[in-house]
Amino acid sequence: MLDDFFVRALIAGIGVALVTGPLGCFVVWRRLSYFGDTLSHSALLGVTMAYSFELNIALSVFIISDPTPSCLSTWVGCYIFLSSTNFGRMVCFASLEVI
């Protein structure tokens, strides 16, 4: 009655759901969800640039994804620690304009 492909896809979907559910809870629990979001979007930028300039996809993703989260986390840390004063707000917004 059910196609063999459908049964295999259903089993694979259930397996992925069983693995990614607890993993997602762990990521949220450790407060790493925004870092993962940043990393995935920078990797998407690397893939887009690889297709645009006809480069190696893996190399382009590595080159783009490596410095992007560290730059963004530095800016967020600056914003969190310096935003309590007016001078700190001006410094953070000026750094955003430079980036």
N, C-alpha and C positions, 0 to 999 in steps of 0.2 A: 504494500500500500504506500509506504513512504519511500522516496527515492534514497539511494545510498549516499548521495552527496548531501542531502538534507540532514540525514542522521549524523554524518561526520561533522557537518557544520554546527549542529546543535550540541554535540559533545564538546567540540572545540570552544564554543561560546560559553558553555557552562564551566569548562576548565579555566578559561580566562577570567570569568567572573569570580570564581573561587580564589584565584590568586590575587587579582587586582583589588578586591574588596578590602581584605586586611592590610594590603600594602598601602592603599590610599588612606586608610585610617591611621596608619603609622606615620605617613608623611604629614598629615594634618596635625597629628598629635605632637610631632617634633617641630611644628611651625616652619616647614620647608616648602609649603605649597606655592608660595610666590616665587621662590627660587626656581622651582621646576617649571613654572609658567614662563619665567624670563628665559630660561635655558631653551625651552621648546620653541619660543618665538624667534630667538636668535638663530637657532638651527634652521628654521624655516627661511630666514633671511639668507643664510648660507646656501641653501638649496636653490633659492631663486637666483642668487648671483651666479651660482655655478651654471645654471641653465642659460642665463643671459650672456655670460662671457665664455661659454663652452669650456669650463674647467672641470677638473676632477671633483665629483660631488663630495666625497669623504674629506678631501683636503680642504675644500672651501668651507664645509660645515665646521671643521676643527678650527680653522683660522678665524672665522666669524664668532663661533660659540665660545671660544676660550676667553677672550678679554671682556666680552659684553656683560656677563653677570657680575664680574668683579667691579667693573666701572659703575654699574647700577647699584650694587650693594654699597659701594663707597659713598655714592651720592645720597642714598637713603639713610645711611648712618650719619652722614653730615647733617642731613635735614632733621633727624630725630634728636641728635645731641645739641645742635646749635639753634633749633627753632624756638627755644625758650626766651631768647632775647631778640630785640629788633635788629641788632647788628648781625646776629646769626641768621636771621631770615633773609637779610639782604645778601649775605655771603652765599647762602644756599641757592637763592634765586639767580644770582650772578653766575654761579657755577653751572646751573641748568642752562642758562643762555649760552655759555661757552660750549657746552656739549651739544 
